[in-house]
Amino acid sequence: MEPIFDLNLALARKLRALSASDEGADFLMRRAAEDLSDRLATVERRFPRAAAIFCLTKNAADAIAGSGKADYILRVETDRPLLSGRYEGVVAEPETIPLDPESLDLAVSLLTLHEMNDLPGVLVQIRRALKPDGLFLAAMAGAGTLQELRQSLLQAEAELSGGATPRVSPFADVRDAGALLQRAGFALPVADLETVTVRYDTMFDLMRDLRAMGAANTLVERSRRPAARGLFLRAAKIYQEQFSDPDGRIRATFNVVWLSGWAPHESQQKPLKPGSAKVSLTNVLSPEDKDG
């Protein structure tokens, strides 16, 4: 499988963002952690062993701890500096879950799965690490994220050079994400979408936040040549013309796909097999219903 993302570059940019510690640039992670708290609050059970897997910060682990439903919380990250905080941590190779089979009751991942080259494989590893009837919850960027930036850059580059190079990552849509859960062997898979719209004064303010998140371009097929300043000036003008509000501020869309699934267990509700229904639909519908 040809890689889409340069994982070494992605890690280097995450570490650089961590060391810079730009206050306020973690707003998406903080929001995702708050949403995680809300989702855990609706689950009526305890999780003796939980893990926050590739979450970059301690926000996810804090959300699990704040739920009061976990006795033990482990963090798994790709580099030691990402493991700051009071939780036990394990350093793992990218896209590798170094945990024993059926060792977790809860696995959580926030805002990194969209940068995996082998997302199906990572999901399978997480499912295998869960005990039967263990829960998986994750948030990742989905299709439509940064669509305004993508369109502005593509249009500007096409105007100036007659072509375009990839500058914004591809993202899976919510239906594909749900199908990946099913393919990985999760039971009762659910994928839903939350759209977050953030407003900025200019495109350059948005790009500054993306760099502070460590979310700049890490595509393998990215251009290695420095982009001309004129490209970004033209893109910023297009962005302002096409995606601004009446007050002049521009909009940036972040579509967050939430995933949930359970490791299979015999106690879980299962769909009926085709042809196993006990009542015919014909007997349920009235003559008026059947005739339309």
C-alpha positions as CSV (number, residue, x, y, z in Angstrom):
1,M,0.0,0.0,0.0
2,E,1.4,3.4,-1.0
3,P,1.6,5.7,2.0
4,I,-0.4,8.9,1.9
5,F,1.2,10.6,4.8
6,D,4.9,11.2,5.8
7,L,4.6,9.9,9.4
8,N,8.0,11.0,10.4
9,L,7.3,14.6,9.3
10,A,3.9,14.4,11.0
11,L,5.5,13.5,14.3
12,A,8.2,16.1,13.9
13,R,5.5,18.8,13.4
14,K,3.5,17.6,16.4
15,L,6.6,17.7,18.6
16,R,7.5,21.2,17.3
17,A,3.9,22.4,18.1
18,L,4.2,20.8,21.6
19,S,7.4,22.7,22.3
20,A,6.0,26.0,21.0
21,S,2.9,25.6,23.2
22,D,0.9,28.3,21.4
23,E,-1.9,29.1,23.9
24,G,-5.4,28.6,22.5
25,A,-4.3,26.6,19.4
26,D,-5.5,23.4,21.1
27,F,-9.2,24.5,20.9
28,L,-10.2,21.5,18.8
29,M,-8.6,19.0,21.1
30,R,-10.2,20.6,24.2
31,R,-13.6,20.6,22.4
32,A,-13.1,16.9,21.5
33,A,-12.2,16.0,25.0
34,E,-15.4,17.8,26.3
35,D,-17.5,15.8,23.8
36,L,-15.8,12.6,24.9
37,S,-16.8,13.4,28.5
38,D,-20.4,13.9,27.4
39,R,-20.4,10.6,25.5
40,L,-18.8,8.7,28.4
41,A,-21.5,10.1,30.7
42,T,-24.2,8.3,28.6
43,V,-22.6,4.9,29.1
44,E,-23.9,3.1,32.2
45,R,-20.9,0.9,33.1
46,R,-17.4,1.0,34.5
47,F,-14.1,0.4,32.6
48,P,-11.5,-1.2,34.9
49,R,-8.7,-0.7,32.3
50,A,-8.8,2.2,29.8
51,A,-6.3,3.6,27.3
52,A,-6.0,6.9,25.4
53,I,-4.3,5.9,22.2
54,F,-2.5,8.5,20.0
55,C,-4.3,11.5,21.5
56,L,-1.2,13.8,21.5
57,T,-2.2,15.5,24.8
58,K,-3.5,14.4,28.2
59,N,-6.9,15.9,27.5
60,A,-8.5,12.5,26.6
61,A,-7.0,10.8,29.6
62,D,-8.3,13.6,31.8
63,A,-11.8,13.2,30.3
64,I,-11.7,9.5,31.1
65,A,-10.5,10.2,34.6
66,G,-13.1,12.9,35.1
67,S,-15.9,10.4,34.2
68,G,-15.1,8.5,37.3
69,K,-15.6,5.2,35.4
70,A,-12.1,4.0,34.9
71,D,-9.8,2.4,37.5
72,Y,-6.6,2.5,35.4
73,I,-5.7,4.8,32.5
74,L,-2.8,4.2,30.1
75,R,-1.6,6.6,27.5
76,V,0.0,5.3,24.2
77,E,1.9,7.8,22.1
78,T,4.6,7.8,19.4
79,D,7.2,9.7,21.3
80,R,8.2,10.2,25.0
81,P,7.7,14.0,25.1
82,L,4.0,13.5,24.2
83,L,3.5,11.5,27.4
84,S,3.8,14.4,29.9
85,G,1.4,14.2,32.8
86,R,0.5,11.9,35.7
87,Y,-0.6,8.8,33.7
88,E,1.4,5.7,32.9
89,G,2.5,5.8,29.3
90,V,3.9,3.6,26.5
91,V,5.8,4.7,23.5
92,A,4.7,2.9,20.3
93,E,5.8,2.8,16.7
94,P,3.4,4.8,14.4
95,E,0.2,2.9,13.6
96,T,1.2,0.1,16.1
97,I,-0.8,-0.8,19.2
98,P,1.6,-2.5,21.6
99,L,-1.0,-3.9,23.9
100,D,-2.0,-7.5,24.8
101,P,-5.1,-9.0,23.2
102,E,-8.2,-8.5,25.3
103,S,-6.5,-6.3,27.8
104,L,-8.7,-3.1,27.7
105,D,-12.2,-2.3,28.6
106,L,-12.2,1.1,26.9
107,A,-10.0,2.5,24.1
108,V,-10.2,6.2,23.1
109,S,-8.4,8.1,20.3
110,L,-8.8,11.8,19.5
111,L,-7.9,13.7,16.4
112,T,-5.1,11.6,14.9
113,L,-6.7,8.6,13.1
114,H,-7.3,10.8,10.0
115,E,-3.5,10.9,9.6
116,M,-3.0,7.1,9.5
117,N,-1.8,5.4,6.4
118,D,-3.3,2.1,7.4
119,L,-6.4,3.1,9.3
120,P,-8.2,-0.2,8.8
121,G,-5.2,-2.0,10.3
122,V,-5.1,0.3,13.3
123,L,-8.8,-0.2,14.0
124,V,-8.3,-4.0,13.9
125,Q,-5.4,-3.7,16.4
126,I,-7.6,-1.6,18.7
127,R,-10.5,-4.1,18.5
128,R,-8.1,-7.0,19.3
129,A,-6.8,-5.1,22.3
130,L,-10.3,-4.8,23.7
131,K,-11.9,-7.4,26.0
132,P,-15.2,-8.8,24.7
133,D,-17.9,-6.1,25.1
134,G,-15.1,-3.4,25.4
135,L,-15.9,0.0,24.0
136,F,-14.0,2.1,21.4
137,L,-14.6,5.8,21.0
138,A,-12.7,8.1,18.6
139,A,-12.9,11.5,16.9
140,M,-11.1,12.3,13.7
141,A,-11.3,15.0,11.0
142,G,-13.7,14.1,8.2
143,A,-14.6,15.0,4.7
144,G,-15.2,18.7,4.2
145,T,-12.7,19.7,6.8
146,L,-10.8,22.9,5.7
147,Q,-12.8,22.8,2.4
148,E,-12.5,26.6,2.1
149,L,-8.8,26.5,2.4
150,R,-8.4,23.7,0.0
151,Q,-10.6,25.4,-2.7
152,S,-8.8,28.7,-2.3
153,L,-5.4,27.2,-2.7
154,L,-6.4,25.0,-5.6
155,Q,-8.0,28.0,-7.5
156,A,-5.0,30.3,-6.8
157,E,-2.4,27.7,-7.9
158,A,-4.4,26.9,-11.1
159,E,-4.6,30.6,-11.9
160,L,-0.9,31.2,-11.4
161,S,0.7,28.0,-12.7
162,G,-2.0,26.2,-14.6
163,G,-1.8,23.2,-12.2
164,A,-2.1,22.3,-8.6
165,T,-0.3,20.2,-6.0
166,P,-2.0,18.7,-2.9
167,R,-1.8,21.0,0.1
168,V,-4.7,19.9,2.3
169,S,-5.1,16.2,3.4
170,P,-7.9,14.0,2.1
171,F,-10.4,13.0,4.8
172,A,-12.9,10.1,5.0
173,D,-16.6,10.9,5.0
174,V,-18.8,9.7,7.8
175,R,-20.3,6.7,5.8
176,D,-16.8,5.4,4.9
177,A,-15.7,5.8,8.6
178,G,-18.7,3.7,9.7
179,A,-17.9,1.0,7.1
180,L,-14.3,0.9,8.4
181,L,-15.5,0.1,11.9
182,Q,-17.6,-2.8,10.5
183,R,-14.7,-4.0,8.4
184,A,-12.5,-4.0,11.5
185,G,-14.9,-6.4,13.3
186,F,-16.6,-4.0,15.7
187,A,-20.1,-4.8,16.8
188,L,-22.9,-2.1,16.9
189,P,-20.7,0.4,14.9
190,V,-21.9,4.0,14.8
191,A,-20.4,7.1,13.1
192,D,-21.8,10.6,13.4
193,L,-20.7,14.0,12.3
194,E,-20.2,17.3,14.2
195,T,-19.4,20.4,12.2
196,V,-17.3,23.1,13.9
197,T,-17.1,26.5,12.2
198,V,-14.3,28.8,13.3
199,R,-13.9,32.4,12.2
200,Y,-10.6,34.2,11.5
201,D,-9.6,37.6,10.4
202,T,-7.5,36.3,7.5
203,M,-6.4,33.0,5.9
204,F,-3.0,33.6,7.4
205,D,-4.4,33.5,10.9
206,L,-6.0,30.1,10.1
207,M,-2.7,28.8,8.7
208,R,-0.9,30.0,11.9
209,D,-3.3,28.0,14.0
210,L,-2.8,24.9,11.8
211,R,1.0,25.1,12.3
212,A,0.5,25.6,16.0
213,M,-1.6,22.3,16.0
214,G,1.2,20.5,14.1
215,A,-1.4,20.1,11.3
216,A,0.4,21.5,8.3
217,N,0.8,19.5,5.1
218,T,2.4,16.1,5.6
219,L,1.3,14.5,2.4
220,V,3.9,12.3,0.7
221,E,2.9,13.9,-2.7
222,R,3.3,17.4,-1.4
223,S,5.6,19.7,-3.4
224,R,9.1,20.0,-2.0
225,R,9.6,23.5,-3.5
226,P,8.8,26.5,-1.3
227,A,5.5,28.0,-2.5
228,A,5.8,31.5,-3.9
229,R,4.4,34.3,-1.7
230,G,2.1,35.3,-4.5
231,L,0.3,32.0,-4.3
232,F,-0.7,32.6,-0.7
233,L,-1.6,36.2,-1.3
234,R,-3.9,35.2,-4.2
235,A,-5.4,32.4,-2.1
236,A,-6.1,34.7,0.8
237,K,-7.9,37.1,-1.5
238,I,-10.0,34.3,-3.0
239,Y,-10.8,33.0,0.5
240,Q,-11.9,36.5,1.5
241,E,-14.1,36.9,-1.5
242,Q,-15.8,33.5,-1.4
243,F,-15.9,32.5,2.3
244,S,-16.3,35.6,4.4
245,D,-19.2,36.8,6.5
246,P,-20.7,40.3,6.3
247,D,-18.2,41.6,8.9
248,G,-15.3,40.5,6.7
249,R,-14.1,37.6,8.8
250,I,-13.6,34.3,7.1
251,R,-15.0,30.9,8.0
252,A,-13.1,27.6,8.4
253,T,-14.9,24.3,8.6
254,F,-13.8,21.4,10.8
255,N,-16.0,18.3,10.3
256,V,-15.3,15.9,13.2
257,V,-16.4,12.3,12.7
258,W,-17.1,10.5,15.9
259,L,-16.8,6.7,15.9
260,S,-18.1,4.2,18.4
261,G,-18.0,0.4,18.4
262,W,-17.9,-2.6,20.7
263,A,-15.7,-5.6,20.7
264,P,-18.1,-8.5,19.9
265,H,-19.7,-10.4,22.8
266,E,-22.5,-12.9,22.8
267,S,-24.7,-10.7,25.1
268,Q,-24.9,-7.9,22.4
269,Q,-28.1,-7.3,20.4
270,K,-27.7,-8.8,16.9
271,P,-29.7,-8.0,13.7
272,L,-32.1,-10.6,12.5
273,K,-31.1,-12.8,9.7
274,P,-32.9,-12.2,6.4
275,G,-36.1,-14.2,6.2
276,S,-36.3,-14.7,10.0
277,A,-39.1,-12.2,10.7
278,K,-42.1,-13.7,12.5
279,V,-44.7,-11.3,11.1
280,S,-45.3,-10.5,7.4
281,L,-45.2,-6.9,6.4
282,T,-48.2,-7.6,4.2
283,N,-50.3,-8.4,7.3
284,V,-49.2,-5.2,9.0
285,L,-50.1,-2.8,6.2
286,S,-53.7,-1.9,5.7
287,P,-55.3,-2.2,2.2
288,E,-55.1,1.6,1.9
289,D,-51.3,1.5,2.7
290,K,-50.6,-1.2,0.2
291,D,-52.6,0.6,-2.5
292,G,-50.7,3.8,-1.8
